[in-house]
Amino acid sequence: MTVKVRVISQQPPGGRCNLYAGYSDALARQFGTEAEIVYSETCGAHGDGFPSLWLNGVAIQPEDGAIIMPSDILATLATQGIPPDEMPGLGEALEAPLERMLGNAG
């Protein structure tokens, strides 16, 4: 299945924008696609502004309302009909950018 990945980011990117770009790289590698990064001046997290991560035209909504976690991405892919056997190792690949961001925060 083809997965279209898009990140809406501010320029220069900040914390969540960098995190979501890292997620998009992992997703692009997993599904053999290109990740698109769109720069915007509109702040509108998890919607039409930054920071947001879109899969197949759908903005991912974080469960905690603040930051997209790997589990939010996997849940979105599952609701889009992508079976877990088409995503081997994706959870671990998505953890890497999160760990980098958390490591830089501390």
LUMPADREN-275189 format. One record per atom (N, C-alpha, C): x, y, z; residue in three letters; atom name; residue number from 1. Coordinates in Angstrom, 3 decimals. Layout:
! LUMPADREN-275189
<vexro <X, Y, Z>, 'ALA', 'CA', NUM>
...
***
This chain:
! LUMPADREN-275189
<vexro <0.849, -1.186, 0.000>, 'MET', 'N', 1>
<vexro <0.000, 0.000, 0.000>, 'MET', 'CA', 1>
<vexro <0.889, 1.242, 0.000>, 'MET', 'C', 1>
<vexro <0.473, 2.248, -0.737>, 'THR', 'N', 2>
<vexro <1.191, 3.510, -0.772>, 'THR', 'CA', 2>
<vexro <0.720, 4.385, 0.378>, 'THR', 'C', 2>
<vexro <1.665, 4.997, 1.055>, 'VAL', 'N', 3>
<vexro <1.357, 5.909, 2.152>, 'VAL', 'CA', 3>
<vexro <1.927, 7.271, 1.792>, 'VAL', 'C', 3>
<vexro <1.082, 8.271, 1.773>, 'LYS', 'N', 4>
<vexro <1.525, 9.633, 1.503>, 'LYS', 'CA', 4>
<vexro <1.789, 10.316, 2.841>, 'LYS', 'C', 4>
<vexro <3.019, 10.808, 3.005>, 'VAL', 'N', 5>
<vexro <3.449, 11.406, 4.271>, 'VAL', 'CA', 5>
<vexro <3.715, 12.887, 4.050>, 'VAL', 'C', 5>
<vexro <3.125, 13.719, 4.899>, 'ARG', 'N', 6>
<vexro <3.322, 15.169, 4.800>, 'ARG', 'CA', 6>
<vexro <3.464, 15.762, 6.197>, 'ARG', 'C', 6>
<vexro <4.438, 16.650, 6.337>, 'VAL', 'N', 7>
<vexro <4.652, 17.376, 7.584>, 'VAL', 'CA', 7>
<vexro <4.445, 18.857, 7.288>, 'VAL', 'C', 7>
<vexro <3.715, 19.524, 8.151>, 'ILE', 'N', 8>
<vexro <3.623, 20.979, 8.083>, 'ILE', 'CA', 8>
<vexro <4.495, 21.508, 9.209>, 'ILE', 'C', 8>
<vexro <5.468, 22.340, 8.839>, 'SER', 'N', 9>
<vexro <6.504, 22.793, 9.770>, 'SER', 'CA', 9>
<vexro <6.657, 24.301, 9.703>, 'SER', 'C', 9>
<vexro <7.138, 24.853, 10.790>, 'GLN', 'N', 10>
<vexro <7.547, 26.254, 10.755>, 'GLN', 'CA', 10>
<vexro <8.970, 26.323, 10.216>, 'GLN', 'C', 10>
<vexro <9.399, 27.513, 9.829>, 'GLN', 'N', 11>
<vexro <10.766, 27.688, 9.328>, 'GLN', 'CA', 11>
<vexro <11.421, 28.801, 10.123>, 'GLN', 'C', 11>
<vexro <12.478, 28.570, 10.869>, 'PRO', 'N', 12>
<vexro <13.149, 27.279, 11.023>, 'PRO', 'CA', 12>
<vexro <12.338, 26.347, 11.928>, 'PRO', 'C', 12>
<vexro <12.495, 25.046, 11.714>, 'PRO', 'N', 13>
<vexro <11.743, 24.085, 12.516>, 'PRO', 'CA', 13>
<vexro <12.180, 24.086, 13.971>, 'PRO', 'C', 13>
<vexro <11.217, 23.853, 14.836>, 'GLY', 'N', 14>
<vexro <11.479, 23.739, 16.270>, 'GLY', 'CA', 14>
<vexro <11.351, 22.300, 16.716>, 'GLY', 'C', 14>
<vexro <11.086, 22.104, 17.998>, 'GLY', 'N', 15>
<vexro <11.059, 20.771, 18.609>, 'GLY', 'CA', 15>
<vexro <10.112, 19.781, 17.963>, 'GLY', 'C', 15>
<vexro <8.797, 20.066, 17.995>, 'ARG', 'N', 16>
<vexro <7.846, 19.113, 17.425>, 'ARG', 'CA', 16>
<vexro <7.970, 19.040, 15.907>, 'ARG', 'C', 16>
<vexro <8.288, 20.150, 15.258>, 'CYS', 'N', 17>
<vexro <8.467, 20.114, 13.798>, 'CYS', 'CA', 17>
<vexro <9.621, 19.184, 13.434>, 'CYS', 'C', 17>
<vexro <10.721, 19.255, 14.171>, 'ASN', 'N', 18>
<vexro <11.845, 18.347, 13.928>, 'ASN', 'CA', 18>
<vexro <11.454, 16.902, 14.227>, 'ASN', 'C', 18>
<vexro <10.708, 16.698, 15.306>, 'LEU', 'N', 19>
<vexro <10.258, 15.350, 15.661>, 'LEU', 'CA', 19>
<vexro <9.397, 14.773, 14.550>, 'LEU', 'C', 19>
<vexro <8.436, 15.542, 14.078>, 'TYR', 'N', 20>
<vexro <7.531, 15.043, 13.050>, 'TYR', 'CA', 20>
<vexro <8.274, 14.801, 11.738>, 'TYR', 'C', 20>
<vexro <9.294, 15.612, 11.445>, 'ALA', 'N', 21>
<vexro <10.133, 15.368, 10.265>, 'ALA', 'CA', 21>
<vexro <10.884, 14.042, 10.426>, 'ALA', 'C', 21>
<vexro <11.352, 13.754, 11.646>, 'GLY', 'N', 22>
<vexro <12.007, 12.470, 11.913>, 'GLY', 'CA', 22>
<vexro <11.051, 11.305, 11.731>, 'GLY', 'C', 22>
<vexro <9.827, 11.465, 12.224>, 'TYR', 'N', 23>
<vexro <8.808, 10.432, 12.002>, 'TYR', 'CA', 23>
<vexro <8.582, 10.235, 10.504>, 'TYR', 'C', 23>
<vexro <8.495, 11.356, 9.759>, 'SER', 'N', 24>
<vexro <8.209, 11.249, 8.319>, 'SER', 'CA', 24>
<vexro <9.323, 10.510, 7.596>, 'SER', 'C', 24>
<vexro <10.572, 10.709, 8.016>, 'ASP', 'N', 25>
<vexro <11.690, 9.977, 7.411>, 'ASP', 'CA', 25>
<vexro <11.541, 8.479, 7.649>, 'ASP', 'C', 25>
<vexro <11.192, 8.103, 8.884>, 'ALA', 'N', 26>
<vexro <11.010, 6.682, 9.211>, 'ALA', 'CA', 26>
<vexro <9.858, 6.087, 8.404>, 'ALA', 'C', 26>
<vexro <8.774, 6.826, 8.271>, 'LEU', 'N', 27>
<vexro <7.628, 6.350, 7.495>, 'LEU', 'CA', 27>
<vexro <7.977, 6.209, 6.019>, 'LEU', 'C', 27>
<vexro <8.707, 7.180, 5.488>, 'ALA', 'N', 28>
<vexro <9.100, 7.134, 4.074>, 'ALA', 'CA', 28>
<vexro <9.978, 5.916, 3.797>, 'ALA', 'C', 28>
<vexro <10.915, 5.635, 4.708>, 'ARG', 'N', 29>
<vexro <11.764, 4.453, 4.539>, 'ARG', 'CA', 29>
<vexro <10.924, 3.175, 4.604>, 'ARG', 'C', 29>
<vexro <10.011, 3.129, 5.552>, 'GLN', 'N', 30>
<vexro <9.189, 1.928, 5.747>, 'GLN', 'CA', 30>
<vexro <8.344, 1.612, 4.509>, 'GLN', 'C', 30>
<vexro <7.740, 2.632, 3.933>, 'PHE', 'N', 31>
<vexro <6.794, 2.419, 2.853>, 'PHE', 'CA', 31>
<vexro <7.360, 2.738, 1.475>, 'PHE', 'C', 31>
<vexro <8.658, 3.064, 1.409>, 'GLY', 'N', 32>
<vexro <9.296, 3.321, 0.128>, 'GLY', 'CA', 32>
<vexro <8.685, 4.478, -0.626>, 'GLY', 'C', 32>
<vexro <8.445, 5.556, 0.090>, 'THR', 'N', 33>
<vexro <7.811, 6.729, -0.490>, 'THR', 'CA', 33>
<vexro <8.613, 7.975, -0.147>, 'THR', 'C', 33>
<vexro <8.209, 9.095, -0.664>, 'GLU', 'N', 34>
<vexro <8.830, 10.373, -0.336>, 'GLU', 'CA', 34>
<vexro <8.012, 11.043, 0.757>, 'GLU', 'C', 34>
<vexro <8.688, 11.726, 1.650>, 'ALA', 'N', 35>
<vexro <8.004, 12.530, 2.662>, 'ALA', 'CA', 35>
<vexro <8.039, 13.984, 2.196>, 'ALA', 'C', 35>
<vexro <6.917, 14.635, 2.276>, 'GLU', 'N', 36>
<vexro <6.808, 16.030, 1.875>, 'GLU', 'CA', 36>
<vexro <6.812, 16.910, 3.123>, 'GLU', 'C', 36>
<vexro <7.662, 17.936, 3.117>, 'ILE', 'N', 37>
<vexro <7.654, 18.914, 4.207>, 'ILE', 'CA', 37>
<vexro <7.209, 20.240, 3.622>, 'ILE', 'C', 37>
<vexro <6.141, 20.769, 4.197>, 'VAL', 'N', 38>
<vexro <5.570, 22.041, 3.771>, 'VAL', 'CA', 38>
<vexro <5.813, 23.039, 4.886>, 'VAL', 'C', 38>
<vexro <6.370, 24.196, 4.539>, 'TYR', 'N', 39>
<vexro <6.614, 25.231, 5.546>, 'TYR', 'CA', 39>
<vexro <5.450, 26.202, 5.564>, 'TYR', 'C', 39>
<vexro <5.047, 26.566, 6.774>, 'SER', 'N', 40>
<vexro <3.891, 27.433, 6.948>, 'SER', 'CA', 40>
<vexro <4.167, 28.453, 8.044>, 'SER', 'C', 40>
<vexro <3.528, 29.579, 7.950>, 'GLU', 'N', 41>
<vexro <3.595, 30.584, 9.008>, 'GLU', 'CA', 41>
<vexro <2.395, 30.497, 9.931>, 'GLU', 'C', 41>
<vexro <1.485, 29.563, 9.635>, 'THR', 'N', 42>
<vexro <0.259, 29.415, 10.406>, 'THR', 'CA', 42>
<vexro <0.443, 28.369, 11.493>, 'THR', 'C', 42>
<vexro <0.273, 28.795, 12.731>, 'CYS', 'N', 43>
<vexro <0.329, 27.856, 13.852>, 'CYS', 'CA', 43>
<vexro <-1.055, 27.225, 13.990>, 'CYS', 'C', 43>
<vexro <-1.106, 25.934, 13.879>, 'GLY', 'N', 44>
<vexro <-2.363, 25.200, 13.991>, 'GLY', 'CA', 44>
<vexro <-2.064, 23.737, 14.195>, 'GLY', 'C', 44>
<vexro <-1.522, 23.431, 15.350>, 'ALA', 'N', 45>
<vexro <-1.053, 22.068, 15.628>, 'ALA', 'CA', 45>
<vexro <-2.125, 21.036, 15.313>, 'ALA', 'C', 45>
<vexro <-1.682, 19.988, 14.621>, 'HIS', 'N', 46>
<vexro <-2.491, 18.813, 14.321>, 'HIS', 'CA', 46>
<vexro <-3.670, 19.143, 13.415>, 'HIS', 'C', 46>
<vexro <-3.459, 20.178, 12.581>, 'GLY', 'N', 47>
<vexro <-4.473, 20.576, 11.607>, 'GLY', 'CA', 47>
<vexro <-3.795, 21.176, 10.398>, 'GLY', 'C', 47>
<vexro <-4.294, 22.300, 9.929>, 'ASP', 'N', 48>
<vexro <-3.773, 22.911, 8.714>, 'ASP', 'CA', 48>
<vexro <-2.512, 23.736, 8.923>, 'ASP', 'C', 48>
<vexro <-2.067, 23.911, 10.153>, 'GLY', 'N', 49>
<vexro <-0.844, 24.669, 10.421>, 'GLY', 'CA', 49>
<vexro <0.226, 23.789, 11.020>, 'GLY', 'C', 49>
<vexro <1.268, 24.442, 11.522>, 'PHE', 'N', 50>
<vexro <2.367, 23.686, 12.118>, 'PHE', 'CA', 50>
<vexro <2.164, 23.557, 13.613>, 'PHE', 'C', 50>
<vexro <2.742, 22.571, 14.254>, 'PRO', 'N', 51>
<vexro <3.310, 21.361, 13.684>, 'PRO', 'CA', 51>
<vexro <2.215, 20.325, 13.458>, 'PRO', 'C', 51>
<vexro <2.256, 19.677, 12.331>, 'SER', 'N', 52>
<vexro <1.312, 18.596, 12.082>, 'SER', 'CA', 52>
<vexro <1.934, 17.554, 11.160>, 'SER', 'C', 52>
<vexro <1.445, 16.346, 11.305>, 'LEU', 'N', 53>
<vexro <1.890, 15.197, 10.515>, 'LEU', 'CA', 53>
<vexro <0.653, 14.574, 9.895>, 'LEU', 'C', 53>
<vexro <0.696, 14.419, 8.588>, 'TRP', 'N', 54>
<vexro <-0.435, 13.904, 7.828>, 'TRP', 'CA', 54>
<vexro <-0.073, 12.581, 7.169>, 'TRP', 'C', 54>
<vexro <-1.001, 11.640, 7.215>, 'LEU', 'N', 55>
<vexro <-0.847, 10.366, 6.511>, 'LEU', 'CA', 55>
<vexro <-2.051, 10.181, 5.603>, 'LEU', 'C', 55>
<vexro <-1.786, 10.068, 4.319>, 'ASN', 'N', 56>
<vexro <-2.858, 9.868, 3.340>, 'ASN', 'CA', 56>
<vexro <-3.958, 10.918, 3.461>, 'ASN', 'C', 56>
<vexro <-3.547, 12.170, 3.666>, 'GLY', 'N', 57>
<vexro <-4.504, 13.270, 3.715>, 'GLY', 'CA', 57>
<vexro <-5.215, 13.457, 5.035>, 'GLY', 'C', 57>
<vexro <-4.808, 12.729, 6.070>, 'VAL', 'N', 58>
<vexro <-5.447, 12.816, 7.378>, 'VAL', 'CA', 58>
<vexro <-4.421, 13.307, 8.403>, 'VAL', 'C', 58>
<vexro <-4.753, 14.396, 9.100>, 'ALA', 'N', 59>
<vexro <-3.878, 14.901, 10.157>, 'ALA', 'CA', 59>
<vexro <-3.978, 13.975, 11.370>, 'ALA', 'C', 59>
<vexro <-2.836, 13.517, 11.846>, 'ILE', 'N', 60>
<vexro <-2.821, 12.642, 13.026>, 'ILE', 'CA', 60>
<vexro <-3.147, 13.476, 14.258>, 'ILE', 'C', 60>
<vexro <-4.038, 12.947, 15.075>, 'GLN', 'N', 61>
<vexro <-4.422, 13.611, 16.313>, 'GLN', 'CA', 61>
<vexro <-3.786, 12.866, 17.484>, 'GLN', 'C', 61>
<vexro <-2.980, 13.568, 18.278>, 'PRO', 'N', 62>
<vexro <-2.328, 12.885, 19.400>, 'PRO', 'CA', 62>
<vexro <-3.320, 12.541, 20.503>, 'PRO', 'C', 62>
<vexro <-3.154, 11.372, 21.059>, 'GLU', 'N', 63>
<vexro <-4.036, 10.925, 22.132>, 'GLU', 'CA', 63>
<vexro <-3.995, 11.872, 23.327>, 'GLU', 'C', 63>
<vexro <-2.799, 12.410, 23.628>, 'ASP', 'N', 64>
<vexro <-2.685, 13.307, 24.781>, 'ASP', 'CA', 64>
<vexro <-3.022, 14.759, 24.436>, 'ASP', 'C', 64>
<vexro <-3.326, 15.020, 23.157>, 'GLY', 'N', 65>
<vexro <-3.697, 16.360, 22.736>, 'GLY', 'CA', 65>
<vexro <-2.536, 17.307, 22.520>, 'GLY', 'C', 65>
<vexro <-1.306, 16.858, 22.758>, 'ALA', 'N', 66>
<vexro <-0.161, 17.767, 22.678>, 'ALA', 'CA', 66>
<vexro <0.897, 17.332, 21.676>, 'ALA', 'C', 66>
<vexro <1.331, 16.087, 21.759>, 'ILE', 'N', 67>
<vexro <2.448, 15.637, 20.926>, 'ILE', 'CA', 67>
<vexro <2.141, 14.262, 20.348>, 'ILE', 'C', 67>
<vexro <2.420, 14.108, 19.062>, 'ILE', 'N', 68>
<vexro <2.189, 12.823, 18.403>, 'ILE', 'CA', 68>
<vexro <3.256, 11.839, 18.863>, 'ILE', 'C', 68>
<vexro <2.784, 10.690, 19.296>, 'MET', 'N', 69>
<vexro <3.667, 9.619, 19.746>, 'MET', 'CA', 69>
<vexro <3.633, 8.497, 18.707>, 'MET', 'C', 69>
<vexro <4.630, 7.611, 18.728>, 'PRO', 'N', 70>
<vexro <4.617, 6.480, 17.784>, 'PRO', 'CA', 70>
<vexro <3.306, 5.694, 17.816>, 'PRO', 'C', 70>
<vexro <2.725, 5.515, 18.990>, 'SER', 'N', 71>
<vexro <1.465, 4.765, 19.080>, 'SER', 'CA', 71>
<vexro <0.334, 5.466, 18.334>, 'SER', 'C', 71>
<vexro <0.344, 6.800, 18.296>, 'ASP', 'N', 72>
<vexro <-0.669, 7.544, 17.544>, 'ASP', 'CA', 72>
<vexro <-0.528, 7.280, 16.040>, 'ASP', 'C', 72>
<vexro <0.704, 7.212, 15.567>, 'ILE', 'N', 73>
<vexro <0.966, 6.955, 14.152>, 'ILE', 'CA', 73>
<vexro <0.530, 5.542, 13.785>, 'ILE', 'C', 73>
<vexro <0.909, 4.571, 14.614>, 'LEU', 'N', 74>
<vexro <0.534, 3.181, 14.343>, 'LEU', 'CA', 74>
<vexro <-0.977, 3.012, 14.369>, 'LEU', 'C', 74>
<vexro <-1.656, 3.681, 15.296>, 'ALA', 'N', 75>
<vexro <-3.120, 3.603, 15.375>, 'ALA', 'CA', 75>
<vexro <-3.755, 4.217, 14.133>, 'ALA', 'C', 75>
<vexro <-3.222, 5.330, 13.656>, 'THR', 'N', 76>
<vexro <-3.754, 5.970, 12.448>, 'THR', 'CA', 76>
<vexro <-3.581, 5.060, 11.243>, 'THR', 'C', 76>
<vexro <-2.411, 4.452, 11.112>, 'LEU', 'N', 77>
<vexro <-2.180, 3.530, 10.002>, 'LEU', 'CA', 77>
<vexro <-3.146, 2.344, 10.069>, 'LEU', 'C', 77>
<vexro <-3.390, 1.834, 11.274>, 'ALA', 'N', 78>
<vexro <-4.316, 0.705, 11.432>, 'ALA', 'CA', 78>
<vexro <-5.731, 1.100, 11.019>, 'ALA', 'C', 78>
<vexro <-6.170, 2.314, 11.389>, 'THR', 'N', 79>
<vexro <-7.513, 2.749, 10.990>, 'THR', 'CA', 79>
<vexro <-7.603, 2.973, 9.489>, 'THR', 'C', 79>
<vexro <-6.453, 3.164, 8.839>, 'GLN', 'N', 80>
<vexro <-6.433, 3.323, 7.380>, 'GLN', 'CA', 80>
<vexro <-6.308, 1.979, 6.665>, 'GLN', 'C', 80>
<vexro <-6.354, 0.899, 7.444>, 'GLY', 'N', 81>
<vexro <-6.382, -0.429, 6.847>, 'GLY', 'CA', 81>
<vexro <-5.031, -1.058, 6.575>, 'GLY', 'C', 81>
<vexro <-3.984, -0.535, 7.166>, 'ILE', 'N', 82>
<vexro <-2.659, -1.116, 6.956>, 'ILE', 'CA', 82>
<vexro <-2.405, -2.135, 8.064>, 'ILE', 'C', 82>
<vexro <-2.298, -3.402, 7.706>, 'PRO', 'N', 83>
<vexro <-2.127, -4.441, 8.722>, 'PRO', 'CA', 83>
<vexro <-0.740, -4.399, 9.352>, 'PRO', 'C', 83>
<vexro <-0.654, -4.815, 10.600>, 'PRO', 'N', 84>
<vexro <0.632, -4.796, 11.312>, 'PRO', 'CA', 84>
<vexro <1.744, -5.545, 10.589>, 'PRO', 'C', 84>
<vexro <1.408, -6.601, 9.824>, 'ASP', 'N', 85>
<vexro <2.466, -7.354, 9.144>, 'ASP', 'CA', 85>
<vexro <3.099, -6.554, 7.996>, 'ASP', 'C', 85>
<vexro <2.496, -5.442, 7.612>, 'GLU', 'N', 86>
<vexro <3.097, -4.557, 6.613>, 'GLU', 'CA', 86>
<vexro <3.946, -3.467, 7.270>, 'GLU', 'C', 86>
<vexro <4.052, -3.525, 8.605>, 'MET', 'N', 87>
<vexro <4.798, -2.502, 9.339>, 'MET', 'CA', 87>
<vexro <5.857, -3.091, 10.267>, 'MET', 'C', 87>
<vexro <6.587, -4.146, 9.843>, 'PRO', 'N', 88>
<vexro <7.579, -4.723, 10.758>, 'PRO', 'CA', 88>
<vexro <8.663, -3.708, 11.100>, 'PRO', 'C', 88>
<vexro <8.931, -3.555, 12.373>, 'GLY', 'N', 89>
<vexro <9.996, -2.668, 12.831>, 'GLY', 'CA', 89>
<vexro <9.653, -1.195, 12.821>, 'GLY', 'C', 89>
<vexro <8.446, -0.829, 12.382>, 'LEU', 'N', 90>
<vexro <8.114, 0.597, 12.295>, 'LEU', 'CA', 90>
<vexro <8.038, 1.243, 13.676>, 'LEU', 'C', 90>
<vexro <7.472, 0.551, 14.647>, 'GLY', 'N', 91>
<vexro <7.376, 1.118, 15.997>, 'GLY', 'CA', 91>
<vexro <8.745, 1.518, 16.530>, 'GLY', 'C', 91>
<vexro <9.715, 0.647, 16.358>, 'GLU', 'N', 92>
<vexro <11.078, 0.930, 16.825>, 'GLU', 'CA', 92>
<vexro <11.694, 2.082, 16.034>, 'GLU', 'C', 92>
<vexro <11.448, 2.114, 14.727>, 'ALA', 'N', 93>
<vexro <11.995, 3.191, 13.891>, 'ALA', 'CA', 93>
<vexro <11.412, 4.544, 14.284>, 'ALA', 'C', 93>
<vexro <10.149, 4.563, 14.712>, 'LEU', 'N', 94>
<vexro <9.516, 5.811, 15.138>, 'LEU', 'CA', 94>
<vexro <9.996, 6.255, 16.514>, 'LEU', 'C', 94>
<vexro <10.454, 5.327, 17.324>, 'GLU', 'N', 95>
<vexro <10.965, 5.679, 18.657>, 'GLU', 'CA', 95>
<vexro <12.277, 6.457, 18.568>, 'GLU', 'C', 95>
<vexro <13.082, 6.215, 17.531>, 'ALA', 'N', 96>
<vexro <14.400, 6.851, 17.421>, 'ALA', 'CA', 96>
<vexro <14.319, 8.381, 17.395>, 'ALA', 'C', 96>
<vexro <13.475, 9.017, 16.556>, 'PRO', 'N', 97>
<vexro <13.402, 10.475, 16.589>, 'PRO', 'CA', 97>
<vexro <12.867, 11.010, 17.905>, 'PRO', 'C', 97>
<vexro <11.961, 10.257, 18.534>, 'LEU', 'N', 98>
<vexro <11.429, 10.679, 19.833>, 'LEU', 'CA', 98>
<vexro <12.529, 10.653, 20.880>, 'LEU', 'C', 98>
<vexro <13.330, 9.610, 20.882>, 'GLU', 'N', 99>
<vexro <14.435, 9.520, 21.845>, 'GLU', 'CA', 99>
<vexro <15.465, 10.634, 21.611>, 'GLU', 'C', 99>
<vexro <15.722, 10.961, 20.330>, 'ARG', 'N', 100>
<vexro <16.632, 12.076, 20.041>, 'ARG', 'CA', 100>
<vexro <16.091, 13.382, 20.596>, 'ARG', 'C', 100>
<vexro <14.798, 13.635, 20.401>, 'MET', 'N', 101>
<vexro <14.224, 14.871, 20.895>, 'MET', 'CA', 101>
<vexro <14.270, 14.926, 22.425>, 'MET', 'C', 101>
<vexro <13.918, 13.834, 23.061>, 'LEU', 'N', 102>
<vexro <13.925, 13.796, 24.521>, 'LEU', 'CA', 102>
<vexro <15.348, 13.925, 25.072>, 'LEU', 'C', 102>
<vexro <16.318, 13.350, 24.359>, 'GLY', 'N', 103>
<vexro <17.706, 13.471, 24.768>, 'GLY', 'CA', 103>
<vexro <18.220, 14.898, 24.670>, 'GLY', 'C', 103>
<vexro <17.748, 15.631, 23.657>, 'ASN', 'N', 104>
<vexro <18.150, 17.024, 23.491>, 'ASN', 'CA', 104>
<vexro <17.468, 17.943, 24.484>, 'ASN', 'C', 104>
<vexro <16.316, 17.524, 25.023>, 'ALA', 'N', 105>
<vexro <15.578, 18.363, 25.960>, 'ALA', 'CA', 105>
<vexro <16.198, 18.312, 27.357>, 'ALA', 'C', 105>
<vexro <16.916, 17.245, 27.633>, 'GLY', 'N', 106>
<vexro <17.392, 17.046, 28.996>, 'GLY', 'CA', 106>
<vexro <18.754, 17.465, 29.235>, 'GLY', 'C', 106>
***
